[in-house]
């Protein structure tokens, strides 16, 4: 019987450091990287550019099936994401795109069309998969599943710092309320709700720096014989 290519699944809500951890792990292990959240953001951005309604499931599913996306690692800079040859790395991180992606991700037909595309990223020597349902739906047999958490307030402060937004401003309050709303929507959707897998290791990053989280993850990887 063939041995499956190992996967480390990194799940959790936005603002907990999933992307940074996944990128750091893939670099440390020299494994492939899947940013599944980017796929949903790309579908959302494509829909917005085409003026497609975010509840038009049939059209959105078609966009997901034919999404012209390319990921390329930029040494020292992270990952570049191209949509039909256009660098959209920054564009897909906008708040409005993230909110739209959460709505798109709740549509069963969109998720179904992206499921196999995500699984295709599982190639030797291994894969670090960053998302919200990597350990529960996409790679349920992954040998290591991490679920990152952090308080909504901490996550709002992190996002505000990225945007240079004062914490005592109306914009900060909007960021905070959007995080609460998105968490509720992601956790309550009928298809692949946001939750840790039964066998996931939960890491609270509220009071931890990325180096501390990375060390904990690497320890778990070594303990399970994946490196």
TATA-V194308 format. One line per field, one symbol per residue. ss: DSSP state (@ for helix, = for strand, . for the rest). phi: phi as a letter, one per 40 degrees, with the letter a starting at -180 (. if undefined). psi: psi as a letter, one per 30 degrees, with the letter a starting at -180 (. if undefined). Layout:
ss = ???
phi = ???
psi = ???
This chain:
ss = ......======.....@@@@@@@@@@@@..====@@@@@@@@@@@@@@.......@@@@@@@@@...======...======..==...@@@.@@@@@@@@@@...@@@@@@@@@@@@.......=====..@@@@@.....======..@@@@@@@@@@@@......@@@@@@@@@@@@@@@@@@@............====.....@@@@@@@@@@@@@@....
phi = .cccccbbcbbiccgcgdcccccccccccgbcbbbccccccccccdccccfcccbccccccccccbdcbabacbdgbgbcbbbfgbcbdcccccdccccccccccccdccccccdcccccccbccibbbbabbcccbcbcbdcabbbcbacccccccccccccfbcccbcccccdcccccccdccccbcccfccaccdbcccbccdbbccccccccccdcccdcgcb
psi = kkkkkkkjkjlllkgfgeeeeeeeeeeefhllkjieeeeeeeeeeeeeeghkkggieeeeeeeefgjikkkkkjkffbkkkkjhfkjgeeeffkeeeeeeeeeeffjeeeeeffeeeefffilkflkjkkbfgefeeeifgkfkkkjkllleeeeeeeeeeeghkkfgleeeeeeeeeeeeeeeeeffkfkhljlklegkkkjjgegkleeeeeeeeeeeeefggf.
